[in-house]
């Protein structure tokens, strides 16, 4: 353990980021470009990431699958169009700028956008340590005040425990896979969540000519992408989409509705009473939840029609299916559904079943359990998040704890998607810089 009495001031980080996915990547970019107005220096910062290298949703890197936002909503452009970390500059560096522009399509594939994120991570390589699993954050209390936080983490390769001190931490670990109520997945089993789908398909179903039986559970974008991928790339497979509604529903990305992702909407929603905020958010659920790009719906429909033309019946969509239980046998997974329309049980047997039921973000994160007594609560949603994404805390906790992606209830639909990452990162960076300017030199 680190000796507190010998810890020097220059060993303290202004901010440690936990996780190095798109949210903290955007923060890393903002911290590189924003400096203390008095000293002209950037904040001393470091990111800790449990993965061995930068990668974005490796289980969903489907060939030709596109992201659902414009490349202009990258990690920097809407905050600083002159940034060297923009997607357009990435293309310039990679030598593909004019070819990309010639596509006349501002929606790159997931694979290309993942490469962009990896490129940015490479540019910030001196600010991150990969293969480090953060276990907890401890308060460092002195004279009744907590000005510093002790970040305890484990090197995954060696198992060694280490710790660092920080004045602030920013937690951006992403969502946890959500499963239907009562459903559990066996590690390495034949039923798995969509977040590991492409990795599992490559490992467990390598023969694309084999007559595998697949079931895809879910009504949203990921489910539709995987259904289409299996139908088109496993040409001898039997593929079933089990959805809870009548059919795939298109995302509402119309001009007026899409204004829900404007930066000013965060202030608008945060300032509303809870019941009014919920009214607005319920009205805009079709921008993000259980909806599919219309172009993909049309491709699926056309592919299924072409199967009918040649007399094939190996792909189908089963509507109003609610997954109730899973049973894995030696060579198959047996799924029992409730047909909500006819109120009857339906059983499907498959070689592989993919659960595409999204993610959940818990503000009461396990990493924060040792700091939990300091935080204020916000009804049933857990810890209270202030407008600047900082957790509201007891006055004795002057060190800052910020969350990225966990406050959809108060900050809106942009919280869990890519749309406003640079704006949110800029808000947090400015708050950190402002707090640092107000802090007198402090030594343990």
C-alpha positions in Angstrom: 0.0 0.0 0.0 1.1 3.5 -0.7 2.6 5.4 2.3 0.3 8.5 2.7 3.0 10.5 4.5 5.4 10.1 1.6 3.0 10.9 -1.2 4.1 14.0 -2.9 1.9 16.7 -4.4 3.2 15.9 -7.9 2.0 12.3 -7.5 -1.6 13.4 -7.4 -3.7 13.4 -10.5 -6.2 16.1 -11.1 -8.5 13.5 -12.7 -8.5 9.8 -13.3 -10.9 8.4 -15.8 -12.2 4.9 -15.3 -12.9 3.3 -18.7 -11.6 4.4 -22.1 -14.5 3.9 -24.4 -16.0 6.7 -26.5 -17.2 8.8 -23.5 -13.8 9.0 -21.8 -12.0 9.2 -25.1 -14.0 12.4 -25.8 -13.0 13.6 -22.4 -9.4 12.8 -23.1 -9.6 14.8 -26.3 -11.2 17.8 -24.4 -8.5 17.6 -21.7 -5.8 17.7 -24.3 -7.2 20.8 -25.9 -8.5 22.8 -22.9 -5.9 24.3 -20.5 -6.0 26.2 -17.2 -6.5 29.9 -18.0 -4.0 30.9 -15.3 -1.2 28.5 -15.8 -1.7 27.7 -19.5 -1.3 24.0 -18.5 -3.6 21.0 -19.0 -4.9 19.1 -16.1 -2.8 16.1 -15.0 -4.9 13.1 -16.0 -4.8 9.4 -16.6 -7.3 6.8 -17.8 -7.5 3.2 -16.6 -9.1 0.6 -18.9 -9.7 -3.1 -18.2 -9.5 -4.2 -21.8 -6.0 -5.0 -23.2 -6.4 -2.6 -26.1 -8.9 0.0 -27.5 -11.9 -1.6 -29.1 -15.6 -0.5 -29.4 -18.3 -3.2 -29.1 -16.1 -5.9 -30.6 -19.1 -8.3 -30.5 -21.1 -6.0 -32.8 -18.5 -5.3 -35.5 -20.7 -6.7 -38.3 -19.5 -6.4 -41.9 -21.2 -3.4 -43.6 -23.2 -2.4 -40.5 -23.3 1.4 -40.3 -23.4 3.6 -37.2 -26.6 5.6 -36.8 -25.1 9.1 -36.4 -23.2 11.4 -38.8 -19.4 11.4 -38.7 -19.7 15.1 -37.8 -20.8 13.8 -34.4 -17.4 12.3 -33.7 -15.3 12.9 -30.5 -14.5 16.5 -31.2 -16.2 18.3 -34.1 -19.3 19.8 -32.5 -17.1 21.1 -29.6 -14.1 22.1 -31.6 -14.3 21.8 -35.4 -10.6 22.7 -35.6 -9.5 19.8 -33.5 -6.9 17.4 -34.8 -9.0 14.5 -33.4 -12.0 14.9 -35.8 -13.1 12.0 -38.0 -12.2 14.0 -41.1 -8.7 14.5 -39.9 -8.5 10.8 -39.2 -9.5 10.2 -42.8 -6.8 12.7 -44.0 -4.1 11.0 -41.9 -5.2 7.5 -43.2 -5.2 8.7 -46.8 -8.9 8.0 -47.4 -10.5 11.5 -47.2 -11.5 11.9 -50.9 -12.6 8.3 -51.3 -14.8 8.7 -48.2 -16.3 12.0 -49.5 -16.9 10.3 -52.9 -19.2 7.8 -51.1 -21.6 10.7 -50.5 -22.5 9.0 -47.2 -21.7 10.5 -43.8 -22.6 7.3 -41.9 -19.5 5.0 -41.8 -19.5 1.4 -40.9 -19.0 0.3 -37.3 -15.7 -1.3 -38.3 -14.4 2.1 -39.7 -15.7 4.1 -36.7 -14.1 1.6 -34.4 -10.8 2.2 -36.3 -11.3 5.9 -35.8 -11.7 5.4 -32.1 -8.6 3.2 -31.9 -6.7 5.9 -33.8 -7.7 8.6 -31.3 -6.8 6.2 -28.4 -3.4 5.7 -30.1 -2.9 9.5 -30.2 -3.6 9.6 -26.4 -1.6 6.5 -25.6 0.5 8.3 -23.0 -2.6 9.1 -21.0 -4.0 5.6 -20.6 -3.0 2.3 -19.0 -4.8 -0.8 -20.5 -5.3 -4.1 -18.7 -6.1 -2.3 -15.4 -9.3 -3.3 -13.6 -10.5 -0.7 -11.1 -11.8 -2.4 -8.0 -12.9 0.5 -5.8 -12.4 4.1 -4.9 -11.7 5.0 -1.3 -12.0 8.4 0.4 -8.9 10.0 1.8 -10.1 11.9 4.8 -8.2 14.6 6.7 -9.4 17.0 9.2 -13.0 16.1 8.4 -12.8 16.7 4.7 -12.3 14.4 1.7 -10.2 16.3 -0.9 -8.6 13.2 -2.4 -9.7 9.8 -3.7 -7.7 6.6 -3.7 -8.3 4.6 -6.8 -7.5 0.9 -6.2 -6.9 -1.3 -9.3 -5.5 -4.6 -10.3 -3.2 -5.4 -13.2 -5.0 -8.1 -15.0 -1.9 -9.7 -16.4 0.1 -9.9 -13.2 -2.6 -9.7 -10.6 -0.7 -7.0 -8.7 -2.7 -4.4 -6.8 -1.9 -0.8 -7.3 -3.4 2.5 -6.3 -3.3 6.2 -7.3 -4.5 9.4 -5.8 -6.8 11.9 -7.6 -8.7 15.0 -6.9 -11.5 13.8 -9.2 -12.6 10.7 -11.0 -14.8 10.3 -14.1 -16.6 7.0 -14.3 -17.5 5.9 -17.9 -17.6 2.1 -17.9 -20.6 1.7 -20.2 -23.8 -0.2 -19.8 -24.2 -3.7 -18.4 -26.0 -6.2 -20.6 -29.7 -6.4 -19.8 -31.6 -9.7 -19.8 -35.3 -10.4 -19.7 -36.6 -11.0 -16.2 -35.9 -14.5 -15.0 -33.4 -15.2 -17.7 -29.8 -16.3 -16.9 -27.1 -17.1 -19.4 -24.5 -19.8 -18.8 -20.9 -18.5 -19.4 -19.8 -19.9 -22.7 -23.2 -21.4 -23.4 -25.2 -21.6 -26.5 -27.3 -18.6 -25.5 -25.4 -15.4 -25.3 -26.0 -11.6 -25.2 -25.5 -9.5 -28.4 -22.5 -7.7 -27.0 -20.4 -10.8 -27.7 -22.2 -12.1 -30.7 -19.6 -11.7 -33.5 -16.9 -13.2 -31.3 -19.1 -16.1 -30.4 -20.3 -16.7 -33.9 -16.7 -16.8 -35.2 -15.7 -19.2 -32.4 -18.7 -21.5 -32.1 -20.3 -21.4 -35.5 -17.3 -21.0 -37.9 -18.8 -23.0 -40.9 -21.0 -20.6 -42.8 -22.4 -23.4 -45.0 -23.6 -25.5 -42.0 -27.3 -25.9 -41.3 -27.2 -24.2 -37.9 -30.4 -23.2 -36.2 -30.4 -19.6 -34.8 -32.9 -17.6 -32.8 -32.4 -13.9 -32.3 -34.5 -12.3 -29.5 -35.2 -8.6 -29.6 -36.9 -5.9 -31.6 -34.2 -3.2 -31.8 -31.3 -2.3 -34.1 -28.8 -4.8 -32.8 -31.4 -7.7 -33.1 -32.3 -6.6 -36.7 -28.6 -6.3 -37.7 -27.8 -9.8 -36.4 -30.9 -11.3 -38.0 -30.0 -9.9 -41.3 -26.3 -10.9 -40.9 -27.2 -14.5 -40.1 -29.8 -14.7 -42.9 -27.4 -13.4 -45.5 -24.1 -14.9 -44.4 -25.1 -18.4 -43.1 -26.9 -19.4 -46.3 -27.9 -22.9 -45.1 -29.0 -21.8 -41.6 -32.5 -21.6 -40.2 -32.9 -18.2 -38.6 -35.8 -17.0 -36.4 -36.3 -13.5 -35.1 -38.5 -13.5 -32.0 -39.8 -10.0 -31.3 -42.3 -8.6 -28.8 -44.2 -6.4 -31.2 -46.0 -6.9 -34.5 -43.0 -6.0 -36.6 -39.7 -4.1 -36.6 -40.5 -0.4 -36.0 -38.5 2.3 -37.7 -36.5 4.8 -35.7 -38.0 8.3 -35.6 -35.1 10.4 -36.9 -37.4 13.0 -38.4 -36.1 16.6 -38.2 -38.2 17.9 -35.3 -38.0 14.8 -33.2 -34.2 14.6 -33.7 -33.9 17.9 -31.9 -34.0 15.9 -28.7 -30.3 15.4 -29.3 -29.5 19.2 -29.4 -27.2 20.3 -26.6 -29.7 22.8 -25.2 -32.2 19.9 -24.6 -30.0 18.8 -21.7 -30.7 22.1 -19.9 -34.3 22.0 -20.9 -34.9 18.4 -19.6 -32.8 18.8 -16.4 -34.8 21.9 -15.5 -38.2 20.1 -15.7 -40.1 18.6 -12.8 -39.6 14.8 -12.8 -43.1 14.0 -14.1 -42.9 16.5 -16.9 -39.4 15.3 -17.9 -40.7 11.7 -18.1 -43.6 12.9 -20.3 -41.1 14.3 -22.8 -38.8 11.3 -22.7 -41.7 8.8 -23.1 -42.8 10.8 -26.1 -39.3 10.5 -27.7 -38.6 6.8 -27.0 -38.8 6.0 -30.7 -35.5 7.7 -31.3 -33.5 5.0 -29.5 -35.4 2.1 -28.0 -36.7 -1.1 -29.8 -36.5 0.7 -33.2 -34.6 0.0 -36.4 -33.2 2.0 -39.2 -35.8 2.1 -42.0 -33.1 1.2 -44.6 -32.3 -2.0 -42.7 -35.9 -2.9 -42.4 -36.3 -2.6 -46.1 -33.2 -4.8 -46.7 -34.5 -7.4 -44.4 -37.9 -7.4 -46.1 -36.3 -7.6 -49.5 -34.1 -10.5 -48.5 -37.0 -12.4 -47.1 -39.0 -11.7 -50.2 -36.2 -13.1 -52.4 -36.2 -16.2 -50.3 -39.9 -16.7 -51.1 -39.2 -16.2 -54.8 -36.8 -19.2 -54.7 -39.1 -21.2 -52.4 -37.0 -21.0 -49.3 -38.5 -20.8 -45.8 -35.4 -20.8 -43.6 -35.8 -17.2 -42.2 -38.9 -15.9 -40.3 -40.1 -13.3 -37.9 -42.3 -14.4 -35.0 -44.3 -11.6 -33.5 -45.4 -11.0 -29.9 -42.9 -13.4 -28.5 -41.9 -12.9 -24.8 -38.9 -15.0 -23.6 -39.8 -16.8 -20.4 -37.1 -19.5 -19.9 -34.0 -21.1 -21.4 -32.7 -24.6 -21.0 -29.3 -25.7 -22.4 -28.9 -29.4 -23.3 -25.8 -31.0 -24.5 -26.2 -29.9 -28.1 -28.9 -27.2 -28.1 -30.7 -24.5 -26.3 -34.4 -24.8 -25.7 -36.3 -21.4 -25.4 -39.8 -21.1 -24.1 -41.8 -18.1 -25.1 -45.2 -16.7 -24.3 -47.2 -15.8 -27.4 -48.7 -12.6 -26.1 -51.3 -12.4 -28.8 -52.7 -15.9 -28.4 -51.7 -16.5 -24.7 -50.0 -19.8 -25.4 -46.5 -21.3 -24.9 -44.2 -21.6 -27.9 -41.0 -23.6 -27.7 -38.0 -23.1 -30.0 -34.9 -25.2 -30.2 -31.7 -23.7 -31.5 -28.0 -24.3 -31.9 -27.4 -20.7 -30.9 -29.6 -18.1 -29.4 -28.7 -14.4 -29.2 -30.4 -12.2 -26.6 -30.5 -8.6 -27.9 -32.3 -6.8 -25.1 -30.0 -3.9 -24.6 -28.1 -2.5 -21.6 -28.7 -1.0 -18.2 -26.7 1.8 -16.6 -26.6 1.7 -12.8 -25.6 4.9 -11.1 -25.0 3.0 -7.9 -21.9 1.4 -9.6 -20.1 -1.3 -7.6 -16.9 0.7 -7.9 -18.5 3.5 -5.9 -19.6 1.3 -3.0 -17.0 2.7 -0.6 -18.0 6.3 -1.4 -21.8 5.6 -1.3 -22.3 7.1 2.2 -21.2 10.5 0.8 -23.7 10.7 -2.1 -27.2 12.2 -2.1 -30.0 10.0 -3.4 -32.5 10.9 -6.1 -35.6 8.8 -5.5 -35.6 5.4 -7.1 -33.0 6.2 -9.7 -30.1 6.0 -7.3 -27.4 8.7 -6.8 -28.4 12.2 -7.6 -26.5 13.6 -10.6 -26.0 17.4 -10.9 -26.3 19.2 -14.2 -22.5 19.1 -14.7 -22.6 15.3 -14.4 -21.1 15.4 -10.9 -22.6 13.3 -8.2 -24.3 15.4 -5.5 -22.5 14.7 -2.3 -22.1 15.6 1.3 -20.2 18.9 1.7 -17.3 17.1 3.4 -16.6 15.3 0.0 -14.9 18.1 -2.0 -13.3 15.7 -4.4 -15.4 15.2 -7.5 -17.0 12.1 -8.8 -18.5 12.4 -12.3 -20.5 10.0 -14.4 -20.7 9.7 -18.1 -23.7 7.8 -19.6 -25.6 7.0 -16.4 -28.0 10.0 -16.1 -30.6 9.5 -18.9 -33.4 10.0 -16.4 -32.3 13.6 -15.8 -30.2 14.6 -18.8 -32.1 12.9 -21.7 -31.7 10.4 -24.5 -28.2 11.7 -25.5 -26.7 10.2 -22.3 -26.3 6.6 -23.7 -25.5 7.4 -27.3 -22.7 9.1 -29.3 -24.5 12.3 -30.2 -23.3 14.7 -27.6 -20.1 13.1 -26.3 -17.9 16.1 -27.1 -20.3 18.6 -25.5 -20.6 16.6 -22.3 -16.8 16.1 -22.2 -16.4 19.8 -22.6 -18.8 20.5 -19.8 -16.9 18.1 -17.5 -13.5 19.4 -18.5 -14.5 23.0 -17.9 -15.9 22.1 -14.4 -12.6 20.3 -13.6 -10.5 23.2 -14.7 -12.7 25.6 -12.7 -12.4 23.5 -9.6 -8.6 23.1 -10.1 -8.2 26.9 -10.3 -10.0 27.3 -7.0 -8.0 24.7 -5.1 -5.0 25.8 -3.0 -2.0 23.6 -3.0 -2.8 20.6 -0.8 -0.4 18.0 0.5 -1.3 15.0 2.6 
